[in-house]
Amino acid sequence: MNKDQVKGTVEKGKGDANETVGRATGNTKQEVKGDIQRAAGQARKNLGDIKEAANKPR
């Protein structure tokens, strides 16, 4: 697991938390922020997955 995979997973978790809190409190701004944060985390994790696959010996 490389650093992009780890950081992406952490960012995705923070986004999930923000989205949940935003939904629970009725704060749409925080909910949207969490959704964006989660998507960014998933994108970074995907980048890490690609890097990991590229570095694997065949």
N, C-alpha and C positions, 0 to 999 in steps of 0.2 A: 504494500500500500504506500503510495507516494504522498507528498505533502498536499497536492491539489485534491486528492481524494479525501484526505482528512479534513482539510479546511472547507471543502464543499459540503461534506456531511455535517460539520458543525454549523455552517451558515444555514443549511437546510433546516436543522433542528431549531435554530433561533427564529427562523421564519415561521415554522410551524407554531412555536410558542407565541409569537407576536400575533399571528392570525387568530389563534384560539382566544387569546386575551381580548383582542379587538372585537371578535364576534360575541364573546361573553359580556363585554361592557357596552356593546352597541357603538363602538368607536370605529367607524368605517375607515378612517384614515390609517389607523393602526392595523386594521385587517388587511387593507391593500398593501401596506408596507410589508407585512408578513408574507403576503402572497408573492410579492416581487422578490423579497429576500430568499424565499424558498426556491423560486425559479432560478435565481442567480446561483444558489448553492448547488442545485441539481446540475446546472450548466458546468460549474467548476469541477464537480465530481465526474461528470462525463468526460471532461478534458483530461482529468487524471486517469480515467479508465483507458482512454485512447493512448496516452503516453505510456502507461503500463503495458498495454498490448504491443506497442511499437518496440519496446525494449526487451520483450520476451524473446529468448532464443528459439529458433524454429527447429 
